[in-house]
Amino acid sequence: LQEQIILASELGKIAQTQGHIDAARGHFETSLSKASSALDNQPDDSETVQSFLTAHILMGAFARSQQDMVSAQTHYETALGVATSLIGTHPDSDAILRDKSVIYDRLADLAVSHQDIDSARDYFERSQAIAITLSEKYPANRELQRDVSVSFEKMGSLARVQERLEDAKRWYNKAYDIRKDIYDSDTSNLRSKRDLYVILEKLGRVAAAEGNIQEALAFYDCSLA
């Protein structure tokens, strides 16, 4: 059953990428249905729990891509409720904890789209706290380090929207430090290079907003290097 759940979700991703929206929705719904049935039968199985959470996260992301914010919110909140309750019975499951961080992050993005800045900040902070905990537990795991950098970047962008430029700069610099370290560890990694470009470009925007044109140009030049 796990293979069927994964296959359905992968088919959904492919169909969505190809623009076959109805087919994508059908595959994602199939994945969620099978994951729900599996969870009913094996509520204590960590892999089954993981599949259920992933299915809801994917459905939430799909709904948001179709501008169905209500459905997206419902899927994310459902997944959050399940993840929160399961942390008590699976306290050693880092995978569930990371999923919870992802869900908080997605809920924050929805709050931003609704211009609910206070809720967005709260969700981002909750996501960030988990990301930092996991990154400190596994300091050699670059993916977990990247999670923290994404959280810092989003907090910076939230501050920039509110024109809190010093706070934005502080968060972006924290994200930069992590991404520079990740990139330096493997300069051939294209995603790491793009991540570094993105944060340098955002530091440039903040500098420009502050009127520091030369500093902004320096950041832009670095991002293009």
C-alpha positions as CSV (number, residue, x, y, z in Angstrom):
1,L,0.0,0.0,0.0
2,Q,2.9,2.4,0.8
3,E,4.1,1.9,-2.8
4,Q,0.7,2.8,-4.1
5,I,0.5,5.9,-2.0
6,I,3.9,7.1,-3.2
7,L,3.1,6.2,-6.8
8,A,-0.1,8.2,-6.8
9,S,1.6,11.3,-5.3
10,E,4.4,11.1,-7.9
11,L,1.9,10.8,-10.7
12,G,0.1,13.8,-9.3
13,K,3.3,15.9,-9.4
14,I,4.0,14.8,-12.9
15,A,0.5,15.6,-14.1
16,Q,0.5,19.0,-12.4
17,T,3.9,19.8,-14.0
18,Q,2.4,18.9,-17.4
19,G,-0.6,21.1,-16.8
20,H,-3.1,18.2,-16.4
21,I,-4.8,19.7,-13.4
22,D,-7.8,17.3,-13.1
23,A,-5.6,14.3,-13.4
24,A,-3.2,15.7,-10.8
25,R,-6.1,16.3,-8.4
26,G,-7.3,12.8,-8.9
27,H,-3.8,11.3,-8.2
28,F,-3.3,13.4,-5.1
29,E,-6.8,12.5,-3.8
30,T,-6.0,8.8,-4.4
31,S,-2.8,9.1,-2.5
32,L,-4.6,10.8,0.4
33,S,-7.4,8.3,0.4
34,K,-5.0,5.3,0.5
35,A,-2.9,7.1,3.2
36,S,-6.0,7.6,5.3
37,S,-7.0,4.0,5.0
38,A,-3.5,2.9,5.9
39,L,-3.5,5.1,9.0
40,D,-6.8,3.7,10.2
41,N,-5.3,0.2,10.0
42,Q,-1.8,1.1,11.3
43,P,-2.1,4.2,13.5
44,D,1.2,3.4,15.3
45,D,3.3,2.8,12.2
46,S,5.7,5.7,11.6
47,E,5.9,5.2,7.9
48,T,2.2,5.2,7.6
49,V,1.9,8.4,9.6
50,Q,4.6,10.0,7.4
51,S,2.6,9.1,4.3
52,F,-0.6,10.5,5.7
53,L,1.1,13.8,6.6
54,T,2.8,14.0,3.2
55,A,-0.4,13.4,1.4
56,H,-2.1,16.3,3.2
57,I,0.8,18.6,2.6
58,L,0.7,17.8,-1.1
59,M,-3.0,18.3,-1.3
60,G,-2.6,21.6,0.5
61,A,0.1,22.7,-1.9
62,F,-2.0,21.7,-4.9
63,A,-5.0,23.5,-3.5
64,R,-3.0,26.7,-3.0
65,S,-1.6,26.4,-6.6
66,Q,-5.2,26.5,-7.7
67,Q,-6.0,29.5,-5.5
68,D,-8.2,27.4,-3.3
69,M,-6.9,28.9,-0.1
70,V,-9.8,27.5,2.0
71,S,-9.0,23.9,1.0
72,A,-5.2,24.5,1.5
73,Q,-5.8,25.8,5.0
74,T,-8.0,22.8,5.8
75,H,-5.4,20.3,4.6
76,Y,-2.6,22.0,6.5
77,E,-4.6,22.3,9.7
78,T,-5.6,18.7,9.5
79,A,-2.0,17.6,9.0
80,L,-0.9,19.9,11.9
81,G,-3.5,18.4,14.2
82,V,-2.4,14.9,13.4
83,A,1.3,15.7,13.7
84,T,0.8,17.4,17.0
85,S,-1.0,14.5,18.5
86,L,1.4,12.0,17.1
87,I,4.5,13.7,18.5
88,G,3.3,12.6,21.9
89,T,3.2,8.9,20.8
90,H,6.3,9.2,18.5
91,P,8.5,11.5,20.5
92,D,11.7,10.2,18.7
93,S,10.3,10.7,15.2
94,D,12.4,13.5,13.6
95,A,10.5,13.0,10.4
96,I,7.1,13.9,12.0
97,L,8.8,16.8,13.7
98,R,10.2,18.1,10.4
99,D,6.8,17.7,8.8
100,K,5.3,19.8,11.5
101,S,7.8,22.5,10.8
102,V,6.9,22.3,7.1
103,I,3.2,22.6,7.9
104,Y,3.8,25.7,10.1
105,D,5.8,27.2,7.2
106,R,2.9,26.5,4.7
107,L,0.4,28.0,7.1
108,A,2.6,31.1,7.5
109,D,2.7,31.5,3.7
110,L,-1.1,31.3,3.6
111,A,-1.3,33.9,6.4
112,V,1.0,36.2,4.3
113,S,-1.3,35.8,1.3
114,H,-4.2,36.9,3.5
115,Q,-2.0,39.8,4.8
116,D,-2.4,38.4,8.3
117,I,1.2,39.4,9.4
118,D,0.8,38.6,13.1
119,S,-0.3,35.0,12.4
120,A,2.4,34.6,9.7
121,R,5.1,35.6,12.1
122,D,3.8,33.2,14.8
123,Y,3.7,30.3,12.3
124,F,7.2,31.2,11.0
125,E,8.6,31.3,14.5
126,R,7.1,27.9,15.3
127,S,8.5,26.5,12.1
128,Q,11.9,28.0,12.8
129,A,12.1,26.7,16.4
130,I,11.7,23.1,15.1
131,A,14.1,23.6,12.2
132,I,16.8,25.0,14.6
133,T,16.2,22.1,17.0
134,L,16.7,19.5,14.2
135,S,19.7,21.3,12.7
136,E,21.4,21.4,16.1
137,K,20.7,17.7,16.6
138,Y,22.2,16.8,13.2
139,P,24.7,19.6,12.4
140,A,26.2,17.7,9.4
141,N,22.8,17.4,7.7
142,R,22.9,20.1,5.0
143,E,19.2,19.7,4.2
144,L,18.3,20.6,7.8
145,Q,20.7,23.5,7.8
146,R,19.0,24.7,4.6
147,D,15.6,24.5,6.3
148,V,16.9,27.0,8.9
149,S,18.2,29.3,6.2
150,V,14.8,29.2,4.5
151,S,13.1,30.1,7.8
152,F,15.5,33.0,8.3
153,E,14.9,34.2,4.7
154,K,11.2,34.2,5.2
155,M,11.4,36.1,8.4
156,G,13.5,38.7,6.6
157,S,11.0,39.0,3.8
158,L,8.2,39.4,6.3
159,A,10.2,42.2,8.0
160,R,10.9,43.8,4.6
161,V,7.2,43.9,3.8
162,Q,6.6,45.8,7.0
163,E,9.5,48.1,6.1
164,R,11.5,46.9,9.1
165,L,14.7,47.1,7.1
166,E,17.2,46.5,10.0
167,D,15.3,43.3,11.0
168,A,15.2,42.2,7.4
169,K,18.9,42.7,7.0
170,R,19.6,40.8,10.2
171,W,17.5,37.8,9.1
172,Y,18.9,37.8,5.5
173,N,22.5,37.9,6.9
174,K,21.8,34.9,9.1
175,A,20.4,33.1,6.1
176,Y,23.4,34.1,4.0
177,D,25.9,32.8,6.6
178,I,24.3,29.3,6.4
179,R,23.9,29.3,2.7
180,K,27.5,30.4,2.1
181,D,28.7,27.5,4.3
182,I,26.5,25.0,2.4
183,Y,27.7,26.3,-0.9
184,D,31.4,26.3,0.1
185,S,31.0,22.6,1.1
186,D,29.9,21.7,-2.5
187,T,30.4,24.5,-5.1
188,S,29.0,22.2,-7.8
189,N,25.6,22.0,-6.3
190,L,23.3,24.2,-8.4
191,R,20.5,24.5,-5.8
192,S,23.0,25.8,-3.2
193,K,24.3,28.3,-5.8
194,R,20.8,29.5,-6.5
195,D,20.0,29.7,-2.8
196,L,23.0,32.0,-2.4
197,Y,22.0,34.1,-5.3
198,V,18.5,34.6,-4.0
199,I,19.7,35.8,-0.5
200,L,22.4,38.1,-2.0
201,E,19.7,39.6,-4.3
202,K,17.5,40.2,-1.3
203,L,20.3,41.8,0.7
204,G,20.8,44.1,-2.3
205,R,17.1,45.1,-2.2
206,V,17.3,46.0,1.4
207,A,20.5,48.1,0.8
208,A,18.8,49.9,-2.1
209,A,15.7,50.6,0.1
210,E,18.0,52.1,2.7
211,G,19.6,54.3,0.0
212,N,22.9,52.5,0.1
213,I,23.3,52.2,-3.7
214,Q,26.9,51.2,-3.8
215,E,26.3,48.4,-1.2
216,A,23.3,47.3,-3.2
217,L,25.3,47.1,-6.4
218,A,28.0,45.1,-4.6
219,F,25.4,42.5,-3.5
220,Y,24.0,42.3,-7.0
221,D,27.5,41.9,-8.4
222,C,28.2,39.1,-5.9
223,S,24.9,37.4,-6.8
224,L,25.9,37.3,-10.5
225,A,29.4,36.0,-9.8
